[in-house]
Amino acid sequence: MMATTDLSLPVSTATKGLTTTSYVTITPELILLDGRPLLTVKKAVEDESLLLKNLYDDLKAKRIMAETDASIDETMTFRGEITIQADEDIPFEVLKRVLYTCGQVGYNNMLLAVISSAE
């Protein structure tokens, strides 16, 4: 996964590498799922609900597809994994809504993309 050029990931000492998952990107302007824009950060801040409907709908469709694939091939089981990469200056309120929405669809194994400070 490549961080988009318009965001700066936070630094972390975590050493676990990335796995292949769908990913939510939160730039200063947009919230994207697998590179596809879903809504603006401004709209996410203004929304009264914790649940971000566009993100919820797209994640639910991805989960249904994964579960359908798993019924054909057991090695493709839905694991509830999602990677979230967010600009370090994104308001926590936006990140909280993204995390909440992911959890409501069953994406409870959330991985946060950071820049490693490990030497």
N, CA, C and O atoms as a Tinker XYZ file with bonds, in Angstrom:
   476  protein
     1  N      0.850000   -1.175000    0.000000    73     2
     2  CA     0.000000    0.000000    0.000000    64     1     3
     3  C      0.888000    1.228000    0.000000    63     2     4     5
     4  O      1.876000    1.296000    0.731000    81     3
     5  N      0.534000    2.175000   -0.809000    73     3     6
     6  CA     1.271000    3.432000   -0.886000    64     5     7
     7  C      0.437000    4.525000   -0.225000    63     6     8     9
     8  O     -0.759000    4.654000   -0.483000    81     7
     9  N      1.084000    5.302000    0.623000    73     7    10
    10  CA     0.394000    6.458000    1.209000    64     9    11
    11  C      0.219000    7.492000    0.107000    63    10    12    13
    12  O      1.127000    7.715000   -0.694000    81    11
    13  N     -0.932000    8.111000    0.070000    73    11    14
    14  CA    -1.160000    9.135000   -0.934000    64    13    15
    15  C     -0.278000   10.335000   -0.639000    63    14    16    17
    16  O      0.128000   10.559000    0.501000    81    15
    17  N      0.010000   11.099000   -1.675000    73    15    18
    18  CA     0.948000   12.209000   -1.535000    64    17    19
    19  C      0.407000   13.360000   -0.703000    63    18    20    21
    20  O      1.180000   14.201000   -0.243000    81    19
    21  N     -0.905000   13.417000   -0.499000    73    19    22
    22  CA    -1.458000   14.549000    0.243000    64    21    23
    23  C     -1.730000   14.246000    1.710000    63    22    24    25
    24  O     -2.503000   14.957000    2.351000    81    23
    25  N     -1.099000   13.187000    2.257000    73    23    26
    26  CA    -1.229000   12.966000    3.686000    64    25    27
    27  C      0.090000   12.575000    4.294000    63    26    28    29
    28  O      0.971000   12.044000    3.617000    81    27
    29  N      0.220000   12.839000    5.565000    73    27    30
    30  CA     1.420000   12.545000    6.325000    64    29    31
    31  C      1.036000   11.574000    7.429000    63    30    32    33
    32  O      0.316000   11.941000    8.357000    81    31
    33  N      1.517000   10.324000    7.335000    73    31    34
    34  CA     1.166000    9.306000    8.317000    64    33    35
    35  C      1.864000    9.577000    9.643000    63    34    36    37
    36  O      2.964000   10.129000    9.661000    81    35
    37  N      1.237000    9.194000   10.755000    73    35    38
    38  CA     1.896000    9.347000   12.048000    64    37    39
    39  C      3.054000    8.351000   12.170000    63    38    40    41
    40  O      3.090000    7.339000   11.471000    81    39
    41  N      3.983000    8.648000   13.052000    73    39    42
    42  CA     5.132000    7.787000   13.308000    64    41    43
    43  C      4.802000    6.854000   14.456000    63    42    44    45
    44  O      4.123000    7.248000   15.404000    81    43
    45  N      5.287000    5.598000   14.376000    73    43    46
    46  CA     5.027000    4.611000   15.411000    64    45    47
    47  C      6.232000    3.699000   15.570000    63    46    48    49
    48  O      7.045000    3.561000   14.657000    81    47
    49  N      6.336000    3.082000   16.734000    73    47    50
    50  CA     7.398000    2.097000   16.961000    64    49    51
    51  C      6.914000    0.688000   16.674000    63    50    52    53
    52  O      7.672000   -0.265000   16.855000    81    51
    53  N      5.671000    0.527000   16.231000    73    51    54
    54  CA     5.135000   -0.802000   15.908000    64    53    55
    55  C      5.971000   -1.442000   14.815000    63    54    56    57
    56  O      6.475000   -0.760000   13.923000    81    55
    57  N      6.113000   -2.765000   14.893000    73    55    58
    58  CA     6.968000   -3.457000   13.930000    64    57    59
    59  C      6.216000   -4.456000   13.065000    63    58    60    61
    60  O      6.811000   -5.036000   12.156000    81    59
    61  N      4.945000   -4.675000   13.311000    73    59    62
    62  CA     4.178000   -5.624000   12.513000    64    61    63
    63  C      3.981000   -5.076000   11.103000    63    62    64    65
    64  O      3.576000   -3.926000   10.929000    81    63
    65  N      4.266000   -5.898000   10.105000    73    63    66
    66  CA     4.128000   -5.474000    8.717000    64    65    67
    67  C      2.678000   -5.473000    8.272000    63    66    68    69
    68  O      1.795000   -5.967000    8.974000    81    67
    69  N      2.447000   -4.909000    7.095000    73    67    70
    70  CA     1.104000   -4.847000    6.539000    64    69    71
    71  C      0.690000   -6.181000    5.933000    63    70    72    73
    72  O      1.527000   -6.949000    5.459000    81    71
    73  N     -0.594000   -6.441000    5.955000    73    71    74
    74  CA    -1.154000   -7.582000    5.250000    64    73    75
    75  C     -2.052000   -7.026000    4.155000    63    74    76    77
    76  O     -2.347000   -5.831000    4.138000    81    75
    77  N     -2.486000   -7.883000    3.245000    73    75    78
    78  CA    -3.351000   -7.433000    2.158000    64    77    79
    79  C     -4.784000   -7.342000    2.670000    63    78    80    81
    80  O     -5.388000   -8.345000    3.051000    81    79
    81  N     -5.311000   -6.134000    2.673000    73    79    82
    82  CA    -6.685000   -5.895000    3.117000    64    81    83
    83  C     -7.252000   -4.758000    2.267000    63    82    84    85
    84  O     -6.535000   -4.102000    1.511000    81    83
    85  N     -8.543000   -4.549000    2.413000    73    83    86
    86  CA    -9.104000   -3.315000    1.890000    64    85    87
    87  C     -8.579000   -2.203000    2.783000    63    86    88    89
    88  O     -8.153000   -2.453000    3.910000    81    87
    89  N     -8.610000   -0.984000    2.283000    73    87    90
    90  CA    -8.087000    0.095000    3.090000    64    89    91
    91  C     -8.929000    1.356000    2.952000    63    90    92    93
    92  O     -9.436000    1.690000    1.881000    81    91
    93  N     -9.053000    2.034000    4.080000    73    91    94
    94  CA    -9.711000    3.331000    4.135000    64    93    95
    95  C     -8.610000    4.370000    4.242000    63    94    96    97
    96  O     -7.721000    4.264000    5.087000    81    95
    97  N     -8.674000    5.364000    3.387000    73    95    98
    98  CA    -7.714000    6.465000    3.420000    64    97    99
    99  C     -8.466000    7.732000    3.801000    63    98   100   101
   100  O     -9.512000    8.046000    3.233000    81    99
   101  N     -7.918000    8.450000    4.765000    73    99   102
   102  CA    -8.500000    9.729000    5.172000    64   101   103
   103  C     -7.460000   10.804000    4.877000    63   102   104   105
   104  O     -6.463000   10.931000    5.587000    81   103
   105  N     -7.705000   11.566000    3.834000    73   103   106
   106  CA    -6.823000   12.678000    3.481000    64   105   107
   107  C     -7.392000   13.928000    4.142000    63   106   108   109
   108  O     -8.464000   13.863000    4.745000    81   107
   109  N     -6.714000   15.045000    4.048000    73   107   110
   110  CA    -7.296000   16.268000    4.611000    64   109   111
   111  C     -8.633000   16.647000    3.967000    63   110   112   113
   112  O     -9.418000   17.389000    4.558000    81   111
   113  N     -8.891000   16.144000    2.764000    73   111   114
   114  CA   -10.111000   16.511000    2.037000    64   113   115
   115  C    -11.155000   15.393000    1.948000    63   114   116   117
   116  O    -12.352000   15.663000    2.037000    81   115
   117  N    -10.709000   14.131000    1.771000    73   115   118
   118  CA   -11.615000   13.039000    1.404000    64   117   119
   119  C    -11.448000   11.797000    2.260000    63   118   120   121
   120  O    -10.407000   11.573000    2.877000    81   119
   121  N    -12.511000   10.993000    2.279000    73   119   122
   122  CA   -12.460000    9.633000    2.826000    64   121   123
   123  C    -12.668000    8.701000    1.643000    63   122   124   125
   124  O    -13.657000    8.805000    0.917000    81   123
   125  N    -11.715000    7.781000    1.459000    73   123   126
   126  CA   -11.734000    6.874000    0.318000    64   125   127
   127  C    -11.721000    5.427000    0.804000    63   126   128   129
   128  O    -11.186000    5.131000    1.872000    81   127
   129  N    -12.307000    4.533000    0.019000    73   127   130
   130  CA   -12.227000    3.102000    0.276000    64   129   131
   131  C    -11.564000    2.467000   -0.926000    63   130   132   133
   132  O    -12.075000    2.553000   -2.042000    81   131
   133  N    -10.432000    1.831000   -0.703000    73   131   134
   134  CA    -9.641000    1.221000   -1.767000    64   133   135
   135  C     -9.391000    2.196000   -2.910000    63   134   136   137
   136  O     -9.442000    1.825000   -4.083000    81   135
   137  N     -9.122000    3.437000   -2.554000    73   135   138
   138  CA    -8.789000    4.462000   -3.533000    64   137   139
   139  C     -9.966000    5.174000   -4.172000    63   138   140   141
   140  O     -9.778000    6.096000   -4.965000    81   139
   141  N    -11.177000    4.754000   -3.835000    73   139   142
   142  CA   -12.376000    5.360000   -4.427000    64   141   143
   143  C    -12.998000    6.350000   -3.446000    63   142   144   145
   144  O    -13.362000    5.968000   -2.334000    81   143
   145  N    -13.125000    7.626000   -3.845000    73   143   146
   146  CA   -13.694000    8.633000   -2.946000    64   145   147
   147  C    -15.147000    8.321000   -2.577000    63   146   148   149
   148  O    -15.962000    7.979000   -3.434000    81   147
   149  N    -15.454000    8.447000   -1.272000    73   147   150
   150  CA   -16.815000    8.192000   -0.795000    64   149   151
   151  C    -17.498000    9.441000   -0.260000    63   150   152   153
   152  O    -18.681000    9.665000   -0.516000    81   151
   153  N    -16.746000   10.264000    0.490000    73   151   154
   154  CA   -17.321000   11.489000    1.025000    64   153   155
   155  C    -16.199000   12.413000    1.461000    63   154   156   157
   156  O    -15.047000   12.003000    1.602000    81   155
   157  N    -16.562000   13.658000    1.668000    73   155   158
   158  CA   -15.564000   14.633000    2.105000    64   157   159
   159  C    -15.399000   14.567000    3.623000    63   158   160   161
   160  O    -16.315000   14.171000    4.343000    81   159
   161  N    -14.239000   14.953000    4.085000    73   159   162
   162  CA   -13.994000   15.038000    5.521000    64   161   163
   163  C    -14.936000   16.069000    6.130000    63   162   164   165
   164  O    -15.434000   15.882000    7.240000    81   163
   165  N    -15.180000   17.153000    5.406000    73   163   166
   166  CA   -16.093000   18.188000    5.887000    64   165   167
   167  C    -17.478000   17.607000    6.159000    63   166   168   169
   168  O    -18.081000   17.899000    7.191000    81   167
   169  N    -17.988000   16.780000    5.234000    73   167   170
   170  CA   -19.306000   16.164000    5.423000    64   169   171
   171  C    -19.289000   15.212000    6.621000    63   170   172   173
   172  O    -20.255000   15.154000    7.381000    81   171
   173  N    -18.194000   14.467000    6.791000    73   171   174
   174  CA   -18.083000   13.552000    7.932000    64   173   175
   175  C    -18.123000   14.310000    9.253000    63   174   176   177
   176  O    -18.708000   13.834000   10.227000    81   175
   177  N    -17.508000   15.481000    9.289000    73   175   178
   178  CA   -17.505000   16.297000   10.505000    64   177   179
   179  C    -18.898000   16.854000   10.776000    63   178   180   181
   180  O    -19.341000   16.907000   11.924000    81   179
   181  N    -19.578000   17.264000    9.722000    73   179   182
   182  CA   -20.901000   17.884000    9.873000    64   181   183
   183  C    -22.009000   16.873000   10.160000    63   182   184   185
   184  O    -23.043000   17.241000   10.717000    81   183
   185  N    -21.814000   15.617000    9.792000    73   183   186
   186  CA   -22.841000   14.588000    9.970000    64   185   187
   187  C    -23.112000   14.387000   11.462000    63   186   188   189
   188  O    -22.175000   14.298000   12.255000    81   187
   189  N    -24.362000   14.316000   11.836000    73   187   190
   190  CA   -24.726000   14.143000   13.241000    64   189   191
   191  C    -24.554000   12.707000   13.711000    63   190   192   193
   192  O    -24.392000   12.461000   14.906000    81   191
   193  N    -24.588000   11.761000   12.785000    73   191   194
   194  CA   -24.483000   10.349000   13.122000    64   193   195
   195  C    -23.029000    9.914000   13.199000    63   194   196   197
   196  O    -22.182000   10.426000   12.467000    81   195
   197  N    -22.739000    8.967000   14.087000    73   195   198
   198  CA   -21.407000    8.358000   14.114000    64   197   199
   199  C    -21.182000    7.497000   12.869000    63   198   200   201
   200  O    -20.050000    7.350000   12.409000    81   199
   201  N    -22.251000    6.935000   12.334000    73   199   202
   202  CA   -22.169000    6.036000   11.179000    64   201   203
   203  C    -22.069000    6.841000    9.885000    63   202   204   205
   204  O    -22.917000    7.687000    9.600000    81   203
   205  N    -21.025000    6.567000    9.112000    73   203   206
   206  CA   -20.848000    7.210000    7.807000    64   205   207
   207  C    -21.488000    6.312000    6.756000    63   206   208   209
   208  O    -20.917000    5.292000    6.372000    81   207
   209  N    -22.674000    6.693000    6.295000    73   207   210
   210  CA   -23.503000    5.822000    5.461000    64   209   211
   211  C    -22.813000    5.352000    4.187000    63   210   212   213
   212  O    -22.881000    4.165000    3.869000    81   211
   213  N    -22.154000    6.230000    3.451000    73   211   214
   214  CA   -21.498000    5.809000    2.206000    64   213   215
   215  C    -20.432000    4.755000    2.480000    63   214   216   217
   216  O    -20.332000    3.764000    1.757000    81   215
   217  N    -19.639000    4.968000    3.520000    73   215   218
   218  CA   -18.604000    4.012000    3.886000    64   217   219
   219  C    -19.243000    2.701000    4.332000    63   218   220   221
   220  O    -18.791000    1.623000    3.945000    81   219
   221  N    -20.285000    2.789000    5.138000    73   219   222
   222  CA   -20.989000    1.602000    5.614000    64   221   223
   223  C    -21.505000    0.767000    4.438000    63   222   224   225
   224  O    -21.299000   -0.446000    4.391000    81   223
   225  N    -22.174000    1.426000    3.493000    73   223   226
   226  CA   -22.750000    0.706000    2.350000    64   225   227
   227  C    -21.680000    0.003000    1.524000    63   226   228   229
   228  O    -21.861000   -1.149000    1.127000    81   227
   229  N    -20.578000    0.678000    1.264000    73   227   230
   230  CA   -19.510000    0.070000    0.458000    64   229   231
   231  C    -18.817000   -1.066000    1.208000    63   230   232   233
   232  O    -18.494000   -2.092000    0.610000    81   231
   233  N    -18.586000   -0.893000    2.507000    73   231   234
   234  CA   -17.975000   -1.969000    3.286000    64   233   235
   235  C    -18.897000   -3.178000    3.367000    63   234   236   237
   236  O    -18.441000   -4.319000    3.301000    81   235
   237  N    -20.189000   -2.927000    3.510000    73   235   238
   238  CA   -21.148000   -4.036000    3.578000    64   237   239
   239  C    -21.140000   -4.827000    2.267000    63   238   240   241
   240  O    -21.181000   -6.057000    2.278000    81   239
   241  N    -21.087000   -4.113000    1.141000    73   239   242
   242  CA   -21.027000   -4.790000   -0.165000    64   241   243
   243  C    -19.752000   -5.620000   -0.278000    63   242   244   245
   244  O    -19.791000   -6.735000   -0.798000    81   243
   245  N    -18.622000   -5.098000    0.201000    73   243   246
   246  CA   -17.363000   -5.845000    0.183000    64   245   247
   247  C    -17.455000   -7.081000    1.061000    63   246   248   249
   248  O    -16.953000   -8.143000    0.694000    81   247
   249  N    -18.091000   -6.952000    2.215000    73   247   250
   250  CA   -18.232000   -8.110000    3.103000    64   249   251
   251  C    -19.093000   -9.182000    2.460000    63   250   252   253
   252  O    -18.756000  -10.365000    2.521000    81   251
   253  N    -20.197000   -8.786000    1.846000    73   251   254
   254  CA   -21.081000   -9.762000    1.183000    64   253   255
   255  C    -20.317000  -10.479000    0.070000    63   254   256   257
   256  O    -20.442000  -11.694000   -0.083000    81   255
   257  N    -19.528000   -9.738000   -0.706000    73   255   258
   258  CA   -18.732000  -10.367000   -1.764000    64   257   259
   259  C    -17.730000  -11.351000   -1.177000    63   258   260   261
   260  O    -17.559000  -12.449000   -1.707000    81   259
   261  N    -17.073000  -10.974000   -0.097000    73   259   262
   262  CA   -16.088000  -11.849000    0.544000    64   261   263
   263  C    -16.748000  -13.110000    1.077000    63   262   264   265
   264  O    -16.199000  -14.204000    0.937000    81   263
   265  N    -17.913000  -12.971000    1.683000    73   263   266
   266  CA   -18.613000  -14.135000    2.209000    64   265   267
   267  C    -19.113000  -15.038000    1.081000    63   266   268   269
   268  O    -19.132000  -16.260000    1.228000    81   267
   269  N    -19.513000  -14.448000   -0.035000    73   267   270
   270  CA   -19.923000  -15.234000   -1.197000    64   269   271
   271  C    -18.733000  -16.003000   -1.751000    63   270   272   273
   272  O    -18.848000  -17.185000   -2.072000    81   271
   273  N    -17.587000  -15.332000   -1.864000    73   271   274
   274  CA   -16.377000  -15.999000   -2.341000    64   273   275
   275  C    -15.982000  -17.131000   -1.401000    63   274   276   277
   276  O    -15.533000  -18.182000   -1.858000    81   275
   277  N    -16.143000  -16.931000   -0.091000    73   275   278
   278  CA   -15.786000  -17.952000    0.892000    64   277   279
   279  C    -16.678000  -19.172000    0.781000    63   278   280   281
   280  O    -16.255000  -20.282000    1.103000    81   279
   281  N    -17.913000  -18.980000    0.328000    73   279   282
   282  CA   -18.800000  -20.137000    0.172000    64   281   283
   283  C    -18.349000  -21.015000   -1.002000    63   282   284   285
   284  O    -18.693000  -22.195000   -1.072000    81   283
   285  N    -17.581000  -20.428000   -1.916000    73   283   286
   286  CA   -17.046000  -21.173000   -3.060000    64   285   287
   287  C    -15.662000  -21.734000   -2.733000    63   286   288   289
   288  O    -15.344000  -22.867000   -3.093000    81   287
   289  N    -14.849000  -20.941000   -2.056000    73   287   290
   290  CA   -13.474000  -21.311000   -1.739000    64   289   291
   291  C    -13.212000  -20.987000   -0.269000    63   290   292   293
   292  O    -13.121000  -19.818000    0.104000    81   291
   293  N    -13.089000  -22.029000    0.569000    73   291   294
   294  CA   -12.942000  -21.834000    2.016000    64   293   295
   295  C    -11.706000  -21.033000    2.400000    63   294   296   297
   296  O    -11.658000  -20.480000    3.499000    81   295
   297  N    -10.716000  -20.954000    1.535000    73   295   298
   298  CA    -9.506000  -20.195000    1.859000    64   297   299
   299  C     -9.743000  -18.694000    1.786000    63   298   300   301
   300  O     -8.882000  -17.915000    2.195000    81   299
   301  N    -10.897000  -18.274000    1.273000    73   299   302
   302  CA   -11.192000  -16.850000    1.120000    64   301   303
   303  C    -12.159000  -16.353000    2.196000    63   302   304   305
   304  O    -12.977000  -15.471000    1.936000    81   303
   305  N    -12.068000  -16.909000    3.387000    73   303   306
   306  CA   -12.949000  -16.549000    4.492000    64   305   307
   307  C    -12.841000  -15.062000    4.844000    63   306   308   309
   308  O    -11.750000  -14.492000    4.850000    81   307
   309  N    -13.975000  -14.455000    5.133000    73   307   310
   310  CA   -13.999000  -13.057000    5.594000    64   309   311
   311  C    -13.338000  -12.999000    6.967000    63   310   312   313
   312  O    -13.773000  -13.677000    7.897000    81   311
   313  N    -12.286000  -12.188000    7.093000    73   311   314
   314  CA   -11.533000  -12.085000    8.344000    64   313   315
   315  C    -11.804000  -10.782000    9.090000    63   314   316   317
   316  O    -11.303000  -10.600000   10.200000    81   315
   317  N    -12.572000   -9.886000    8.518000    73   315   318
   318  CA   -12.879000   -8.626000    9.191000    64   317   319
   319  C    -11.690000   -7.694000    9.326000    63   318   320   321
   320  O    -11.638000   -6.871000   10.240000    81   319
   321  N    -10.728000   -7.824000    8.410000    73   319   322
   322  CA    -9.542000   -6.974000    8.462000    64   321   323
   323  C     -9.678000   -5.770000    7.537000    63   322   324   325
   324  O    -10.152000   -5.887000    6.407000    81   323
   325  N     -9.259000   -4.630000    8.030000    73   323   326
   326  CA    -9.240000   -3.412000    7.225000    64   325   327
   327  C     -8.061000   -2.565000    7.685000    63   326   328   329
   328  O     -7.771000   -2.483000    8.878000    81   327
   329  N     -7.394000   -1.943000    6.739000    73   327   330
   330  CA    -6.289000   -1.046000    7.064000    64   329   331
   331  C     -6.779000    0.386000    6.926000    63   330   332   333
   332  O     -7.463000    0.733000    5.964000    81   331
   333  N     -6.423000    1.203000    7.892000    73   331   334
   334  CA    -6.821000    2.613000    7.879000    64   333   335
   335  C     -5.557000    3.452000    7.839000    63   334   336   337
   336  O     -4.685000    3.336000    8.701000    81   335
   337  N     -5.475000    4.293000    6.831000    73   335   338
   338  CA    -4.367000    5.256000    6.772000    64   337   339
   339  C     -4.980000    6.646000    6.795000    63   338   340   341
   340  O     -5.849000    6.981000    5.991000    81   339
   341  N     -4.505000    7.439000    7.733000    73   339   342
   342  CA    -5.076000    8.775000    7.917000    64   341   343
   343  C     -3.971000    9.780000    8.124000    63   342   344   345
   344  O     -2.954000    9.490000    8.755000    81   343
   345  N     -4.177000   10.953000    7.591000    73   343   346
   346  CA    -3.243000   12.035000    7.822000    64   345   347
   347  C     -3.144000   12.275000    9.324000    63   346   348   349
   348  O     -4.150000   12.223000   10.033000    81   347
   349  N     -1.937000   12.537000    9.806000    73   347   350
   350  CA    -1.748000   12.710000   11.250000    64   349   351
   351  C     -2.494000   13.915000   11.819000    63   350   352   353
   352  O     -2.669000   14.007000   13.034000    81   351
   353  N     -2.932000   14.830000   10.974000    73   351   354
   354  CA    -3.648000   16.014000   11.437000    64   353   355
   355  C     -5.171000   15.901000   11.326000    63   354   356   357
   356  O     -5.882000   16.874000   11.578000    81   355
   357  N     -5.672000   14.726000   10.953000    73   355   358
   358  CA    -7.119000   14.526000   10.850000    64   357   359
   359  C     -7.732000   14.635000   12.253000    63   358   360   361
   360  O     -7.196000   14.062000   13.202000    81   359
   361  N     -8.835000   15.356000   12.394000    73   359   362
   362  CA    -9.489000   15.435000   13.714000    64   361   363
   363  C     -9.900000   14.046000   14.204000    63   362   364   365
   364  O    -10.374000   13.218000   13.427000    81   363
   365  N     -9.712000   13.805000   15.496000    73   363   366
   366  CA   -10.062000   12.502000   16.061000    64   365   367
   367  C    -11.520000   12.163000   15.802000    63   366   368   369
   368  O    -11.849000   10.991000   15.618000    81   367
   369  N    -12.395000   13.146000   15.783000    73   367   370
   370  CA   -13.830000   12.911000   15.544000    64   369   371
   371  C    -14.049000   12.186000   14.219000    63   370   372   373
   372  O    -14.919000   11.319000   14.133000    81   371
   373  N    -13.288000   12.518000   13.198000    73   371   374
   374  CA   -13.414000   11.861000   11.888000    64   373   375
   375  C    -12.907000   10.427000   11.983000    63   374   376   377
   376  O    -13.564000    9.500000   11.509000    81   375
   377  N    -11.747000   10.244000   12.590000    73   375   378
   378  CA   -11.196000    8.897000   12.752000    64   377   379
   379  C    -12.147000    8.023000   13.566000    63   378   380   381
   380  O    -12.347000    6.852000   13.240000    81   379
   381  N    -12.729000    8.583000   14.616000    73   379   382
   382  CA   -13.673000    7.836000   15.457000    64   381   383
   383  C    -14.872000    7.355000   14.637000    63   382   384   385
   384  O    -15.326000    6.224000   14.815000    81   383
   385  N    -15.385000    8.192000   13.749000    73   383   386
   386  CA   -16.533000    7.815000   12.921000    64   385   387
   387  C    -16.159000    6.726000   11.923000    63   386   388   389
   388  O    -16.954000    5.824000   11.659000    81   387
   389  N    -14.953000    6.806000   11.367000    73   387   390
   390  CA   -14.492000    5.766000   10.446000    64   389   391
   391  C    -14.346000    4.438000   11.200000    63   390   392   393
   392  O    -14.807000    3.402000   10.722000    81   391
   393  N    -13.712000    4.467000   12.362000    73   391   394
   394  CA   -13.540000    3.248000   13.166000    64   393   395
   395  C    -14.896000    2.655000   13.548000    63   394   396   397
   396  O    -15.099000    1.446000   13.439000    81   395
   397  N    -15.807000    3.490000   13.989000    73   395   398
   398  CA   -17.144000    3.035000   14.369000    64   397   399
   399  C    -17.850000    2.376000   13.186000    63   398   400   401
   400  O    -18.421000    1.295000   13.322000    81   399
   401  N    -17.808000    3.028000   12.029000    73   399   402
   402  CA   -18.482000    2.512000   10.843000    64   401   403
   403  C    -17.892000    1.176000   10.432000    63   402   404   405
   404  O    -18.633000    0.245000   10.116000    81   403
   405  N    -16.579000    1.067000   10.431000    73   403   406
   406  CA   -15.937000   -0.212000   10.093000    64   405   407
   407  C    -16.413000   -1.318000   11.042000    63   406   408   409
   408  O    -16.740000   -2.422000   10.605000    81   407
   409  N    -16.448000   -1.015000   12.325000    73   407   410
   410  CA   -16.888000   -1.995000   13.318000    64   409   411
   411  C    -18.326000   -2.425000   13.139000    63   410   412   413
   412  O    -18.654000   -3.584000   13.389000    81   411
   413  N    -19.196000   -1.521000   12.711000    73   411   414
   414  CA   -20.609000   -1.841000   12.524000    64   413   415
   415  C    -20.831000   -2.836000   11.391000    63   414   416   417
   416  O    -21.862000   -3.506000   11.348000    81   415
   417  N    -19.871000   -2.937000   10.474000    73   415   418
   418  CA   -19.991000   -3.875000    9.355000    64   417   419
   419  C    -19.249000   -5.175000    9.665000    63   418   420   421
   420  O    -19.312000   -6.122000    8.882000    81   419
   421  N    -18.552000   -5.227000   10.790000    73   419   422
   422  CA   -17.816000   -6.435000   11.142000    64   421   423
   423  C    -16.342000   -6.386000   10.808000    63   422   424   425
   424  O    -15.638000   -7.388000   10.935000    81   423
   425  N    -15.869000   -5.227000   10.382000    73   423   426
   426  CA   -14.433000   -5.047000   10.162000    64   425   427
   427  C    -13.831000   -4.610000   11.496000    63   426   428   429
   428  O    -13.514000   -3.437000   11.697000    81   427
   429  N    -13.683000   -5.571000   12.397000    73   427   430
   430  CA   -13.230000   -5.270000   13.752000    64   429   431
   431  C    -11.729000   -5.445000   13.929000    63   430   432   433
   432  O    -11.177000   -5.041000   14.953000    81   431
   433  N    -11.068000   -6.038000   12.954000    73   431   434
   434  CA    -9.621000   -6.195000   13.011000    64   433   435
   435  C     -9.014000   -5.044000   12.215000    63   434   436   437
   436  O     -8.686000   -5.192000   11.038000    81   435
   437  N     -8.872000   -3.895000   12.875000    73   435   438
   438  CA    -8.439000   -2.670000   12.210000    64   437   439
   439  C     -6.949000   -2.469000   12.394000    63   438   440   441
   440  O     -6.426000   -2.518000   13.507000    81   439
   441  N     -6.284000   -2.244000   11.285000    73   439   442
   442  CA    -4.843000   -1.999000   11.285000    64   441   443
   443  C     -4.620000   -0.539000   10.903000    63   442   444   445
   444  O     -5.155000   -0.075000    9.897000    81   443
   445  N     -3.844000    0.180000   11.687000    73   443   446
   446  CA    -3.573000    1.579000   11.383000    64   445   447
   447  C     -2.215000    1.680000   10.707000    63   446   448   449
   448  O     -1.209000    1.235000   11.259000    81   447
   449  N     -2.183000    2.263000    9.518000    73   447   450
   450  CA    -0.935000    2.449000    8.795000    64   449   451
   451  C     -0.184000    3.632000    9.382000    63   450   452   453
   452  O     -0.741000    4.720000    9.531000    81   451
   453  N      1.081000    3.415000    9.715000    73   451   454
   454  CA     1.932000    4.453000   10.296000    64   453   455
   455  C      3.309000    4.362000    9.653000    63   454   456   457
   456  O      3.611000    3.403000    8.943000    81   455
   457  N      4.118000    5.344000    9.902000    73   455   458
   458  CA     5.515000    5.309000    9.485000    64   457   459
   459  C      6.320000    4.798000   10.673000    63   458   460   461
   460  O      6.220000    5.335000   11.777000    81   459
   461  N      7.112000    3.768000   10.443000    73   459   462
   462  CA     7.880000    3.166000   11.523000    64   461   463
   463  C      9.035000    4.053000   11.950000    63   462   464   465
   464  O      9.757000    4.600000   11.116000    81   463
   465  N      9.200000    4.189000   13.255000    73   463   466
   466  CA    10.348000    4.932000   13.768000    64   465   467
   467  C     11.421000    3.956000   14.229000    63   466   468   469
   468  O     12.467000    4.380000   14.720000    81   467
   469  N     11.179000    2.646000   14.078000    73   467   470
   470  CA    12.144000    1.631000   14.477000    64   469   471
   471  C     13.405000    1.765000   13.648000    63   470   472   473
   472  O     13.351000    1.973000   12.436000    81   471
   473  N     14.524000    1.646000   14.308000    73   471   474
   474  CA    15.799000    1.813000   13.595000    64   473   475
   475  C     16.406000    0.493000   13.266000    63   474   476
   476  O     17.480000    0.439000   12.666000    81   475
